[in-house]
Amino acid sequence: MGALTRRQTLVLGGGAVAVIGGGVAARLLLRKRYAPSPYDDLLALLDDRDAAAQIGETVLADVKDFEPIAQAIALRARIKARPFATVTAEDAVQGRIIEASGWVLPETLGLICALAAKAAG
């Protein structure tokens, strides 16, 4: 087979972009949808929101006087634009942990799980 022409290269490249773009679009369309909540920016940090909500129920059972709005404001201030992994690692190093029914979690993660439970319920 001879060298590809400019038109063939554009068609092949365009086809590859369409396949990749279609895969991304399909993943977005098939992703589970949740009812909007005032905490969606924080809940987007979670890999599995449903599992986090289950853990959050346990956290809520052990945390007294949980105020979701106040916690969300404090969490946003703590996280700012930093990577979530960095914030949770700092929690562990600084001893900011939550223990709930045998779960030992970095405080930030535990509180976001509690927000997930509030948003689900």
C-alpha positions, 0 to 999 in steps of 0.5 A: 500500500502506498503513502497515505494522502492528506485526505486519508490521514484527516479521515483516519484521524477524525475517525479516531477522535470520534471513537475516543469522544464517543467513548467519553460521551458514553461514559458520561451518559452511563454514569449514575446521576444523583439529585442535586445537593448543596455539597456536590462540589465536595461529593465529586471528590468521592470515587463511590458516592453510594459506598461513602453514604453508607460509611457516612451513616455510621459517622453520623451515628457517632458524631454529635451535632452534625451541621451539614452547612457549617461542615461544608463551609469548613471543608471547603476552606480546608481543601481549597484547591489542593488535591484531596489525597494531600488533605486526607494525608495531612489529616492522618499526620496531624491526628485528625481522624474520625472513628465510627463503628470500627472505621478509622478515617481521616476527618475530611473523608469522614465528614464528606462521607457524612455529607454524602449520607445527608444528600442521599437521605 
